[in-house]
């Protein structure tokens, strides 16, 4: 089982899984493969509480999927919590 999938399912090396999914998101792949990797990366960064990187990935995901309510809600919460 790939490291990333094992981590998502509750086992394995989280740091290595994050490295693997980050690399997968950077790969030149078809639209849907790339989108799946970006969604997985966003989810993993959120679980790791790496809000700045999760927000960066969420913005990329939002450009590709502007109607995704979960991503929009996440970004809206980040925008409201950012001091002005």
C-alpha positions as CSV (number, residue, x, y, z in Angstrom):
1,X,0.0,0.0,0.0
2,X,1.4,3.5,-0.9
3,X,2.7,5.5,2.1
4,X,0.1,8.3,1.5
5,X,-2.8,5.9,1.5
6,X,-1.6,4.1,4.5
7,X,-1.3,7.4,6.5
8,X,-4.8,8.5,5.4
9,X,-6.1,5.2,6.6
10,X,-4.4,5.6,10.0
11,X,-1.0,4.1,9.9
12,X,2.5,4.5,8.4
13,X,5.0,7.3,8.5
14,X,3.0,10.7,8.4
15,X,6.1,12.7,7.4
16,X,6.9,10.5,4.5
17,X,3.3,10.4,3.4
18,X,3.2,14.2,3.4
19,X,6.4,14.2,1.3
20,X,4.9,11.7,-1.1
21,X,1.6,13.5,-1.5
22,X,3.4,16.8,-2.0
23,X,5.5,15.3,-4.7
24,X,2.4,13.8,-6.3
25,X,0.7,17.2,-6.3
26,X,3.7,18.7,-8.1
27,X,3.9,16.0,-10.8
28,X,2.8,16.7,-14.4
29,X,-0.4,14.6,-14.6
30,X,-3.8,14.7,-16.1
31,X,-6.3,17.1,-14.6
32,X,-8.1,14.6,-12.4
33,X,-5.0,12.9,-11.0
34,X,-3.5,16.3,-10.2
35,X,-6.8,17.4,-8.6
36,X,-6.9,14.2,-6.4
37,X,-3.3,14.8,-5.3
38,X,-4.1,18.5,-4.4
39,X,-7.2,17.6,-2.4
40,X,-5.2,14.9,-0.6
41,X,-2.4,17.3,0.2
42,X,-4.9,20.0,1.4
43,X,-6.5,17.4,3.7
44,X,-3.2,16.1,5.1
45,X,-1.9,19.6,5.7
46,X,-5.1,20.5,7.5
47,X,-4.8,17.3,9.7
48,X,-1.2,18.3,10.5
49,X,-2.5,21.8,11.4
50,X,-0.2,23.4,8.8
51,X,-2.7,26.2,8.1
52,X,-0.4,28.4,6.0
53,X,0.4,25.6,3.6
54,X,-3.1,24.2,3.7
55,X,-4.4,27.6,2.7
56,X,-2.0,27.9,-0.2
57,X,-3.2,24.5,-1.5
58,X,-6.8,25.4,-0.9
59,X,-6.4,28.5,-3.0
60,X,-5.1,26.4,-5.9
61,X,-7.9,23.9,-5.5
62,X,-10.4,26.7,-5.4
63,X,-9.2,28.1,-8.7
64,X,-9.9,24.7,-10.3
65,X,-13.1,24.0,-8.4
66,X,-14.7,27.3,-7.5
67,X,-18.0,25.7,-6.6
68,X,-16.6,23.4,-4.0
69,X,-18.3,24.5,-0.8
70,X,-15.9,22.8,1.6
71,X,-12.9,24.6,0.1
72,X,-14.7,27.9,0.0
73,X,-15.8,27.6,3.7
74,X,-12.2,26.8,4.7
75,X,-10.8,29.9,2.8
76,X,-13.6,32.1,4.1
77,X,-12.7,31.1,7.7
78,X,-9.0,31.9,7.0
79,X,-10.0,35.3,5.5
80,X,-12.1,36.2,8.5
81,X,-9.3,35.2,10.9
82,X,-6.6,37.2,9.1
83,X,-5.9,40.5,10.9
84,X,-6.3,43.6,8.7
